Amino acid sequence: MSSLPSENDKGRAATKLSATMVIAVGDIQDRGGELVCWKGGFWTYEGCSVKSTENGPTGSYRVPEFYIGTNTISALLKRNILVVTERSASGYPIRVRFNGLPS
């Protein structure tokens, strides 16, 4: 008997959500279903308040009161729970929208 997962098992594994992703999905829905990316990789909602301004190696950046990390956003995009609605001139996602949960 093979120990490799079947195609159906792979699909189920890809749609499983971590606790962090489940919380993020709820937060995204609570904030209108759309996020934008601020400098520094902070994914937040339009109009979010600034918590602080930090200095980094590439200059200063604003830290929003609320944000979701880039790794979590990437995981939700990979699962098609979020879709990219806008990209920067260099092709990076800068705006995403909630696309629903897999059934």
Backbone atoms as SQL, in Angstrom:
CREATE TABLE atoms (id INTEGER PRIMARY KEY, chain TEXT, resi INTEGER, resn TEXT, atom TEXT, x REAL, y REAL, z REAL);
INSERT INTO atoms VALUES
  (1, 'A', 1, 'MET', 'N', 0.843, -1.181, 0.000),
  (2, 'A', 1, 'MET', 'CA', 0.000, 0.000, 0.000),
  (3, 'A', 1, 'MET', 'C', 0.883, 1.237, 0.000),
  (4, 'A', 2, 'SER', 'N', 0.556, 2.218, -0.823),
  (5, 'A', 2, 'SER', 'CA', 1.370, 3.421, -0.978),
  (6, 'A', 2, 'SER', 'C', 1.184, 4.367, 0.201),
  (7, 'A', 3, 'SER', 'N', 2.282, 5.013, 0.611),
  (8, 'A', 3, 'SER', 'CA', 2.188, 5.990, 1.693),
  (9, 'A', 3, 'SER', 'C', 2.012, 7.407, 1.151),
  (10, 'A', 4, 'LEU', 'N', 1.989, 7.552, -0.188),
  (11, 'A', 4, 'LEU', 'CA', 1.810, 8.871, -0.783),
  (12, 'A', 4, 'LEU', 'C', 0.347, 9.285, -0.685),
  (13, 'A', 5, 'PRO', 'N', 0.095, 10.573, -0.448),
  (14, 'A', 5, 'PRO', 'CA', -1.303, 11.014, -0.378),
  (15, 'A', 5, 'PRO', 'C', -1.951, 10.976, -1.756),
  (16, 'A', 6, 'SER', 'N', -3.233, 10.709, -1.786),
  (17, 'A', 6, 'SER', 'CA', -3.968, 10.731, -3.048),
  (18, 'A', 6, 'SER', 'C', -4.181, 12.184, -3.463),
  (19, 'A', 7, 'GLU', 'N', -4.641, 12.375, -4.693),
  (20, 'A', 7, 'GLU', 'CA', -4.921, 13.738, -5.167),
  (21, 'A', 7, 'GLU', 'C', -5.978, 14.399, -4.284),
  (22, 'A', 8, 'ASN', 'N', -6.982, 13.622, -3.840),
  (23, 'A', 8, 'ASN', 'CA', -8.015, 14.180, -2.964),
  (24, 'A', 8, 'ASN', 'C', -7.430, 14.615, -1.629),
  (25, 'A', 9, 'ASP', 'N', -6.504, 13.831, -1.084),
  (26, 'A', 9, 'ASP', 'CA', -5.872, 14.192, 0.179),
  (27, 'A', 9, 'ASP', 'C', -5.069, 15.469, 0.035),
  (28, 'A', 10, 'LYS', 'N', -4.368, 15.620, -1.091),
  (29, 'A', 10, 'LYS', 'CA', -3.579, 16.832, -1.324),
  (30, 'A', 10, 'LYS', 'C', -4.490, 18.053, -1.349),
  (31, 'A', 11, 'GLY', 'N', -5.643, 17.932, -1.998),
  (32, 'A', 11, 'GLY', 'CA', -6.582, 19.054, -2.060),
  (33, 'A', 11, 'GLY', 'C', -7.095, 19.442, -0.690),
  (34, 'A', 12, 'ARG', 'N', -7.389, 18.437, 0.130),
  (35, 'A', 12, 'ARG', 'CA', -7.876, 18.739, 1.486),
  (36, 'A', 12, 'ARG', 'C', -6.786, 19.392, 2.319),
  (37, 'A', 13, 'ALA', 'N', -5.567, 18.927, 2.187),
  (38, 'A', 13, 'ALA', 'CA', -4.469, 19.504, 2.955),
  (39, 'A', 13, 'ALA', 'C', -4.243, 20.958, 2.569),
  (40, 'A', 14, 'ALA', 'N', -4.399, 21.262, 1.284),
  (41, 'A', 14, 'ALA', 'CA', -4.164, 22.625, 0.814),
  (42, 'A', 14, 'ALA', 'C', -5.224, 23.590, 1.321),
  (43, 'A', 15, 'THR', 'N', -6.422, 23.082, 1.651),
  (44, 'A', 15, 'THR', 'CA', -7.476, 23.979, 2.093),
  (45, 'A', 15, 'THR', 'C', -7.572, 24.057, 3.613),
  (46, 'A', 16, 'LYS', 'N', -6.816, 23.234, 4.329),
  (47, 'A', 16, 'LYS', 'CA', -6.825, 23.333, 5.788),
  (48, 'A', 16, 'LYS', 'C', -6.256, 24.684, 6.193),
  (49, 'A', 17, 'LEU', 'N', -6.873, 25.271, 7.197),
  (50, 'A', 17, 'LEU', 'CA', -6.426, 26.583, 7.667),
  (51, 'A', 17, 'LEU', 'C', -5.839, 26.464, 9.062),
  (52, 'A', 18, 'SER', 'N', -4.735, 27.136, 9.269),
  (53, 'A', 18, 'SER', 'CA', -4.147, 27.209, 10.605),
  (54, 'A', 18, 'SER', 'C', -5.006, 28.136, 11.461),
  (55, 'A', 19, 'ALA', 'N', -4.773, 28.116, 12.741),
  (56, 'A', 19, 'ALA', 'CA', -5.497, 29.020, 13.653),
  (57, 'A', 19, 'ALA', 'C', -5.255, 30.475, 13.259),
  (58, 'A', 20, 'THR', 'N', -4.026, 30.793, 12.871),
  (59, 'A', 20, 'THR', 'CA', -3.693, 32.157, 12.453),
  (60, 'A', 20, 'THR', 'C', -4.497, 32.557, 11.215),
  (61, 'A', 21, 'MET', 'N', -4.631, 31.643, 10.263),
  (62, 'A', 21, 'MET', 'CA', -5.393, 31.939, 9.050),
  (63, 'A', 21, 'MET', 'C', -6.878, 32.119, 9.351),
  (64, 'A', 22, 'VAL', 'N', -7.414, 31.294, 10.246),
  (65, 'A', 22, 'VAL', 'CA', -8.831, 31.410, 10.618),
  (66, 'A', 22, 'VAL', 'C', -9.095, 32.770, 11.244),
  (67, 'A', 23, 'ILE', 'N', -8.237, 33.203, 12.145),
  (68, 'A', 23, 'ILE', 'CA', -8.376, 34.516, 12.779),
  (69, 'A', 23, 'ILE', 'C', -8.260, 35.615, 11.728),
  (70, 'A', 24, 'ALA', 'N', -7.288, 35.482, 10.822),
  (71, 'A', 24, 'ALA', 'CA', -7.084, 36.483, 9.770),
  (72, 'A', 24, 'ALA', 'C', -8.310, 36.614, 8.880),
  (73, 'A', 25, 'VAL', 'N', -8.908, 35.486, 8.496),
  (74, 'A', 25, 'VAL', 'CA', -10.103, 35.521, 7.650),
  (75, 'A', 25, 'VAL', 'C', -11.228, 36.275, 8.362),
  (76, 'A', 26, 'GLY', 'N', -11.435, 36.000, 9.640),
  (77, 'A', 26, 'GLY', 'CA', -12.456, 36.719, 10.403),
  (78, 'A', 26, 'GLY', 'C', -12.155, 38.209, 10.477),
  (79, 'A', 27, 'ASP', 'N', -10.893, 38.543, 10.708),
  (80, 'A', 27, 'ASP', 'CA', -10.491, 39.956, 10.769),
  (81, 'A', 27, 'ASP', 'C', -10.707, 40.650, 9.424),
  (82, 'A', 28, 'ILE', 'N', -10.383, 39.973, 8.346),
  (83, 'A', 28, 'ILE', 'CA', -10.560, 40.549, 7.009),
  (84, 'A', 28, 'ILE', 'C', -12.039, 40.796, 6.739),
  (85, 'A', 29, 'GLN', 'N', -12.871, 39.824, 7.063),
  (86, 'A', 29, 'GLN', 'CA', -14.316, 39.983, 6.863),
  (87, 'A', 29, 'GLN', 'C', -14.857, 41.127, 7.725),
  (88, 'A', 30, 'ASP', 'N', -14.401, 41.227, 8.960),
  (89, 'A', 30, 'ASP', 'CA', -14.857, 42.281, 9.869),
  (90, 'A', 30, 'ASP', 'C', -14.480, 43.676, 9.384),
  (91, 'A', 31, 'ARG', 'N', -13.445, 43.749, 8.541),
  (92, 'A', 31, 'ARG', 'CA', -12.937, 45.045, 8.076),
  (93, 'A', 31, 'ARG', 'C', -13.263, 45.300, 6.610),
  (94, 'A', 32, 'GLY', 'N', -14.318, 44.709, 6.130),
  (95, 'A', 32, 'GLY', 'CA', -14.802, 45.015, 4.792),
  (96, 'A', 32, 'GLY', 'C', -14.334, 44.101, 3.682),
  (97, 'A', 33, 'GLY', 'N', -13.490, 43.122, 3.974),
  (98, 'A', 33, 'GLY', 'CA', -13.111, 42.134, 2.986),
  (99, 'A', 33, 'GLY', 'C', -11.998, 42.528, 2.035),
  (100, 'A', 34, 'GLU', 'N', -11.375, 43.689, 2.264),
  (101, 'A', 34, 'GLU', 'CA', -10.306, 44.119, 1.376),
  (102, 'A', 34, 'GLU', 'C', -9.138, 44.662, 2.192),
  (103, 'A', 35, 'LEU', 'N', -7.922, 44.320, 1.780),
  (104, 'A', 35, 'LEU', 'CA', -6.717, 44.801, 2.454),
  (105, 'A', 35, 'LEU', 'C', -5.773, 45.433, 1.446),
  (106, 'A', 36, 'VAL', 'N', -4.972, 46.381, 1.933),
  (107, 'A', 36, 'VAL', 'CA', -3.926, 47.011, 1.127),
  (108, 'A', 36, 'VAL', 'C', -2.592, 46.794, 1.823),
  (109, 'A', 37, 'CYS', 'N', -1.529, 46.800, 1.041),
  (110, 'A', 37, 'CYS', 'CA', -0.200, 46.572, 1.599),
  (111, 'A', 37, 'CYS', 'C', 0.519, 47.896, 1.800),
  (112, 'A', 38, 'TRP', 'N', 0.935, 48.149, 3.038),
  (113, 'A', 38, 'TRP', 'CA', 1.733, 49.328, 3.353),
  (114, 'A', 38, 'TRP', 'C', 3.211, 48.977, 3.220),
  (115, 'A', 39, 'LYS', 'N', 4.030, 49.994, 3.073),
  (116, 'A', 39, 'LYS', 'CA', 5.480, 49.808, 3.039),
  (117, 'A', 39, 'LYS', 'C', 5.895, 49.025, 4.287),
  (118, 'A', 40, 'GLY', 'N', 6.778, 48.077, 4.118),
  (119, 'A', 40, 'GLY', 'CA', 7.209, 47.236, 5.227),
  (120, 'A', 40, 'GLY', 'C', 6.490, 45.895, 5.256),
  (121, 'A', 41, 'GLY', 'N', 5.523, 45.697, 4.337),
  (122, 'A', 41, 'GLY', 'CA', 4.808, 44.423, 4.273),
  (123, 'A', 41, 'GLY', 'C', 3.647, 44.295, 5.236),
  (124, 'A', 42, 'PHE', 'N', 3.090, 45.419, 5.672),
  (125, 'A', 42, 'PHE', 'CA', 1.943, 45.405, 6.583),
  (126, 'A', 42, 'PHE', 'C', 0.659, 45.397, 5.762),
  (127, 'A', 43, 'TRP', 'N', -0.095, 44.310, 5.839),
  (128, 'A', 43, 'TRP', 'CA', -1.382, 44.226, 5.158),
  (129, 'A', 43, 'TRP', 'C', -2.463, 44.697, 6.117),
  (130, 'A', 44, 'THR', 'N', -3.150, 45.766, 5.746),
  (131, 'A', 44, 'THR', 'CA', -4.144, 46.379, 6.617),
  (132, 'A', 44, 'THR', 'C', -5.330, 46.860, 5.784),
  (133, 'A', 45, 'TYR', 'N', -6.330, 47.403, 6.425),
  (134, 'A', 45, 'TYR', 'CA', -7.495, 47.906, 5.708),
  (135, 'A', 45, 'TYR', 'C', -7.310, 49.385, 5.393),
  (136, 'A', 46, 'GLU', 'N', -8.003, 49.826, 4.372),
  (137, 'A', 46, 'GLU', 'CA', -7.955, 51.226, 3.954),
  (138, 'A', 46, 'GLU', 'C', -8.433, 52.119, 5.095),
  (139, 'A', 47, 'GLY', 'N', -7.671, 53.139, 5.419),
  (140, 'A', 47, 'GLY', 'CA', -8.047, 54.080, 6.465),
  (141, 'A', 47, 'GLY', 'C', -7.616, 53.684, 7.862),
  (142, 'A', 48, 'CYS', 'N', -6.839, 52.641, 8.006),
  (143, 'A', 48, 'CYS', 'CA', -6.374, 52.201, 9.331),
  (144, 'A', 48, 'CYS', 'C', -5.497, 53.277, 9.964),
  (145, 'A', 49, 'SER', 'N', -5.610, 53.434, 11.264),
  (146, 'A', 49, 'SER', 'CA', -4.788, 54.404, 12.002),
  (147, 'A', 49, 'SER', 'C', -3.350, 53.933, 12.096),
  (148, 'A', 50, 'VAL', 'N', -2.448, 54.896, 12.196),
  (149, 'A', 50, 'VAL', 'CA', -1.026, 54.595, 12.351),
  (150, 'A', 50, 'VAL', 'C', -0.715, 54.430, 13.831),
  (151, 'A', 51, 'LYS', 'N', -0.106, 53.301, 14.168),
  (152, 'A', 51, 'LYS', 'CA', 0.287, 53.024, 15.553),
  (153, 'A', 51, 'LYS', 'C', 1.593, 53.735, 15.880),
  (154, 'A', 52, 'SER', 'N', 2.563, 53.647, 14.963),
  (155, 'A', 52, 'SER', 'CA', 3.859, 54.288, 15.177),
  (156, 'A', 52, 'SER', 'C', 4.581, 54.430, 13.844),
  (157, 'A', 53, 'THR', 'N', 5.660, 55.167, 13.868),
  (158, 'A', 53, 'THR', 'CA', 6.535, 55.280, 12.708),
  (159, 'A', 53, 'THR', 'C', 7.885, 54.739, 13.122),
  (160, 'A', 54, 'GLU', 'N', 8.405, 53.840, 12.334),
  (161, 'A', 54, 'GLU', 'CA', 9.672, 53.170, 12.648),
  (162, 'A', 54, 'GLU', 'C', 10.713, 53.528, 11.596),
  (163, 'A', 55, 'ASN', 'N', 11.965, 53.399, 11.968),
  (164, 'A', 55, 'ASN', 'CA', 13.054, 53.589, 11.025),
  (165, 'A', 55, 'ASN', 'C', 13.685, 52.244, 10.731),
  (166, 'A', 56, 'GLY', 'N', 13.808, 51.945, 9.452),
  (167, 'A', 56, 'GLY', 'CA', 14.423, 50.695, 9.029),
  (168, 'A', 56, 'GLY', 'C', 15.575, 50.968, 8.086),
  (169, 'A', 57, 'PRO', 'N', 16.174, 49.920, 7.572),
  (170, 'A', 57, 'PRO', 'CA', 17.336, 50.076, 6.698),
  (171, 'A', 57, 'PRO', 'C', 17.026, 50.812, 5.395),
  (172, 'A', 58, 'THR', 'N', 15.759, 50.807, 4.971),
  (173, 'A', 58, 'THR', 'CA', 15.397, 51.497, 3.735),
  (174, 'A', 58, 'THR', 'C', 14.617, 52.780, 3.989),
  (175, 'A', 59, 'GLY', 'N', 14.671, 53.284, 5.200),
  (176, 'A', 59, 'GLY', 'CA', 13.961, 54.517, 5.540),
  (177, 'A', 59, 'GLY', 'C', 12.858, 54.271, 6.550),
  (178, 'A', 60, 'SER', 'N', 12.086, 55.322, 6.802),
  (179, 'A', 60, 'SER', 'CA', 11.025, 55.196, 7.800),
  (180, 'A', 60, 'SER', 'C', 9.767, 54.603, 7.160),
  (181, 'A', 61, 'TYR', 'N', 8.973, 53.959, 7.993),
  (182, 'A', 61, 'TYR', 'CA', 7.714, 53.382, 7.542),
  (183, 'A', 61, 'TYR', 'C', 6.708, 53.464, 8.666),
  (184, 'A', 62, 'ARG', 'N', 5.435, 53.464, 8.283),
  (185, 'A', 62, 'ARG', 'CA', 4.337, 53.531, 9.251),
  (186, 'A', 62, 'ARG', 'C', 3.908, 52.118, 9.646),
  (187, 'A', 63, 'VAL', 'N', 3.636, 51.938, 10.920),
  (188, 'A', 63, 'VAL', 'CA', 3.112, 50.661, 11.421),
  (189, 'A', 63, 'VAL', 'C', 1.638, 50.879, 11.742),
  (190, 'A', 64, 'PRO', 'N', 0.745, 50.139, 11.086),
  (191, 'A', 64, 'PRO', 'CA', -0.694, 50.322, 11.337),
  (192, 'A', 64, 'PRO', 'C', -1.126, 49.723, 12.676),
  (193, 'A', 65, 'GLU', 'N', -2.226, 50.236, 13.188),
  (194, 'A', 65, 'GLU', 'CA', -2.816, 49.693, 14.429),
  (195, 'A', 65, 'GLU', 'C', -3.181, 48.224, 14.250),
  (196, 'A', 66, 'PHE', 'N', -3.643, 47.874, 13.071),
  (197, 'A', 66, 'PHE', 'CA', -4.038, 46.498, 12.753),
  (198, 'A', 66, 'PHE', 'C', -3.313, 46.074, 11.481),
  (199, 'A', 67, 'TYR', 'N', -2.762, 44.870, 11.485),
  (200, 'A', 67, 'TYR', 'CA', -2.193, 44.331, 10.249),
  (201, 'A', 67, 'TYR', 'C', -2.121, 42.811, 10.312),
  (202, 'A', 68, 'ILE', 'N', -2.019, 42.232, 9.121),
  (203, 'A', 68, 'ILE', 'CA', -1.827, 40.797, 8.958),
  (204, 'A', 68, 'ILE', 'C', -0.499, 40.628, 8.232),
  (205, 'A', 69, 'GLY', 'N', 0.286, 39.662, 8.647),
  (206, 'A', 69, 'GLY', 'CA', 1.606, 39.449, 8.071),
  (207, 'A', 69, 'GLY', 'C', 1.568, 38.909, 6.647),
  (208, 'A', 70, 'THR', 'N', 2.631, 39.182, 5.928),
  (209, 'A', 70, 'THR', 'CA', 2.754, 38.769, 4.534),
  (210, 'A', 70, 'THR', 'C', 2.665, 37.255, 4.360),
  (211, 'A', 71, 'ASN', 'N', 3.239, 36.481, 5.260),
  (212, 'A', 71, 'ASN', 'CA', 3.173, 35.013, 5.136),
  (213, 'A', 71, 'ASN', 'C', 1.738, 34.509, 5.211),
  (214, 'A', 72, 'THR', 'N', 0.945, 35.099, 6.084),
  (215, 'A', 72, 'THR', 'CA', -0.462, 34.697, 6.204),
  (216, 'A', 72, 'THR', 'C', -1.231, 35.087, 4.948),
  (217, 'A', 73, 'ILE', 'N', -0.990, 36.290, 4.438),
  (218, 'A', 73, 'ILE', 'CA', -1.642, 36.728, 3.204),
  (219, 'A', 73, 'ILE', 'C', -1.271, 35.782, 2.061),
  (220, 'A', 74, 'SER', 'N', 0.004, 35.436, 1.949),
  (221, 'A', 74, 'SER', 'CA', 0.465, 34.529, 0.893),
  (222, 'A', 74, 'SER', 'C', -0.228, 33.173, 0.991),
  (223, 'A', 75, 'ALA', 'N', -0.369, 32.658, 2.205),
  (224, 'A', 75, 'ALA', 'CA', -1.030, 31.361, 2.405),
  (225, 'A', 75, 'ALA', 'C', -2.501, 31.430, 1.994),
  (226, 'A', 76, 'LEU', 'N', -3.170, 32.531, 2.291),
  (227, 'A', 76, 'LEU', 'CA', -4.581, 32.687, 1.918),
  (228, 'A', 76, 'LEU', 'C', -4.731, 32.878, 0.408),
  (229, 'A', 77, 'LEU', 'N', -3.784, 33.560, -0.215),
  (230, 'A', 77, 'LEU', 'CA', -3.798, 33.695, -1.675),
  (231, 'A', 77, 'LEU', 'C', -3.604, 32.332, -2.337),
  (232, 'A', 78, 'LYS', 'N', -2.674, 31.550, -1.812),
  (233, 'A', 78, 'LYS', 'CA', -2.388, 30.227, -2.364),
  (234, 'A', 78, 'LYS', 'C', -3.628, 29.335, -2.326),
  (235, 'A', 79, 'ARG', 'N', -4.449, 29.512, -1.317),
  (236, 'A', 79, 'ARG', 'CA', -5.670, 28.710, -1.155),
  (237, 'A', 79, 'ARG', 'C', -6.880, 29.336, -1.843),
  (238, 'A', 80, 'ASN', 'N', -6.651, 30.450, -2.547),
  (239, 'A', 80, 'ASN', 'CA', -7.703, 31.164, -3.273),
  (240, 'A', 80, 'ASN', 'C', -8.778, 31.734, -2.342),
  (241, 'A', 81, 'ILE', 'N', -8.449, 31.912, -1.087),
  (242, 'A', 81, 'ILE', 'CA', -9.363, 32.539, -0.131),
  (243, 'A', 81, 'ILE', 'C', -9.313, 34.052, -0.310),
  (244, 'A', 82, 'LEU', 'N', -8.157, 34.545, -0.735),
  (245, 'A', 82, 'LEU', 'CA', -7.989, 35.933, -1.141),
  (246, 'A', 82, 'LEU', 'C', -7.614, 35.945, -2.614),
  (247, 'A', 83, 'VAL', 'N', -7.984, 37.021, -3.295),
  (248, 'A', 83, 'VAL', 'CA', -7.556, 37.228, -4.683),
  (249, 'A', 83, 'VAL', 'C', -6.905, 38.600, -4.781),
  (250, 'A', 84, 'VAL', 'N', -5.920, 38.705, -5.659),
  (251, 'A', 84, 'VAL', 'CA', -5.239, 39.980, -5.891),
  (252, 'A', 84, 'VAL', 'C', -6.124, 40.839, -6.779),
  (253, 'A', 85, 'THR', 'N', -6.366, 42.080, -6.355),
  (254, 'A', 85, 'THR', 'CA', -7.161, 42.999, -7.165),
  (255, 'A', 85, 'THR', 'C', -6.320, 44.144, -7.725),
  (256, 'A', 86, 'GLU', 'N', -5.098, 44.296, -7.204),
  (257, 'A', 86, 'GLU', 'CA', -4.211, 45.336, -7.727),
  (258, 'A', 86, 'GLU', 'C', -2.767, 44.935, -7.462),
  (259, 'A', 87, 'ARG', 'N', -1.911, 45.261, -8.437),
  (260, 'A', 87, 'ARG', 'CA', -0.481, 44.982, -8.318),
  (261, 'A', 87, 'ARG', 'C', 0.314, 46.260, -8.503),
  (262, 'A', 88, 'SER', 'N', 1.517, 46.284, -7.914),
  (263, 'A', 88, 'SER', 'CA', 2.420, 47.415, -8.100),
  (264, 'A', 88, 'SER', 'C', 2.984, 47.372, -9.520),
  (265, 'A', 89, 'ALA', 'N', 3.689, 48.423, -9.907),
  (266, 'A', 89, 'ALA', 'CA', 4.317, 48.470, -11.230),
  (267, 'A', 89, 'ALA', 'C', 5.299, 47.306, -11.412),
  (268, 'A', 90, 'SER', 'N', 5.889, 46.838, -10.317),
  (269, 'A', 90, 'SER', 'CA', 6.839, 45.723, -10.395),
  (270, 'A', 90, 'SER', 'C', 6.156, 44.356, -10.273),
  (271, 'A', 91, 'GLY', 'N', 4.844, 44.331, -10.163),
  (272, 'A', 91, 'GLY', 'CA', 4.106, 43.070, -10.173),
  (273, 'A', 91, 'GLY', 'C', 3.730, 42.486, -8.827),
  (274, 'A', 92, 'TYR', 'N', 4.120, 43.141, -7.733),
  (275, 'A', 92, 'TYR', 'CA', 3.784, 42.617, -6.410),
  (276, 'A', 92, 'TYR', 'C', 2.340, 42.955, -6.050),
  (277, 'A', 93, 'PRO', 'N', 1.635, 42.027, -5.382),
  (278, 'A', 93, 'PRO', 'CA', 0.273, 42.339, -4.932),
  (279, 'A', 93, 'PRO', 'C', 0.297, 43.508, -3.946),
  (280, 'A', 94, 'ILE', 'N', -0.617, 44.464, -4.134),
  (281, 'A', 94, 'ILE', 'CA', -0.725, 45.580, -3.189),
  (282, 'A', 94, 'ILE', 'C', -2.155, 45.762, -2.677),
  (283, 'A', 95, 'ARG', 'N', -3.077, 45.007, -3.249),
  (284, 'A', 95, 'ARG', 'CA', -4.471, 45.036, -2.775),
  (285, 'A', 95, 'ARG', 'C', -5.061, 43.662, -2.995),
  (286, 'A', 96, 'VAL', 'N', -5.747, 43.144, -1.973),
  (287, 'A', 96, 'VAL', 'CA', -6.385, 41.837, -2.060),
  (288, 'A', 96, 'VAL', 'C', -7.809, 41.932, -1.551),
  (289, 'A', 97, 'ARG', 'N', -8.634, 40.977, -1.989),
  (290, 'A', 97, 'ARG', 'CA', -10.029, 40.929, -1.594),
  (291, 'A', 97, 'ARG', 'C', -10.384, 39.515, -1.165),
  (292, 'A', 98, 'PHE', 'N', -11.234, 39.412, -0.139),
  (293, 'A', 98, 'PHE', 'CA', -11.741, 38.123, 0.331),
  (294, 'A', 98, 'PHE', 'C', -12.555, 37.475, -0.787),
  (295, 'A', 99, 'ASN', 'N', -12.293, 36.191, -1.039),
  (296, 'A', 99, 'ASN', 'CA', -12.917, 35.462, -2.134),
  (297, 'A', 99, 'ASN', 'C', -13.812, 34.331, -1.650),
  (298, 'A', 100, 'GLY', 'N', -13.965, 34.186, -0.352),
  (299, 'A', 100, 'GLY', 'CA', -14.788, 33.112, 0.196),
  (300, 'A', 100, 'GLY', 'C', -13.940, 31.939, 0.670),
  (301, 'A', 101, 'LEU', 'N', -14.565, 31.109, 1.468),
  (302, 'A', 101, 'LEU', 'CA', -13.900, 29.913, 1.996),
  (303, 'A', 101, 'LEU', 'C', -14.190, 28.721, 1.113),
  (304, 'A', 102, 'PRO', 'N', -13.245, 27.795, 0.995),
  (305, 'A', 102, 'PRO', 'CA', -13.506, 26.604, 0.179),
  (306, 'A', 102, 'PRO', 'C', -14.614, 25.760, 0.800),
  (307, 'A', 103, 'SER', 'N', -15.353, 25.096, -0.063),
  (308, 'A', 103, 'SER', 'CA', -16.453, 24.267, 0.454),
  (309, 'A', 103, 'SER', 'C', -16.008, 22.846, 0.687);
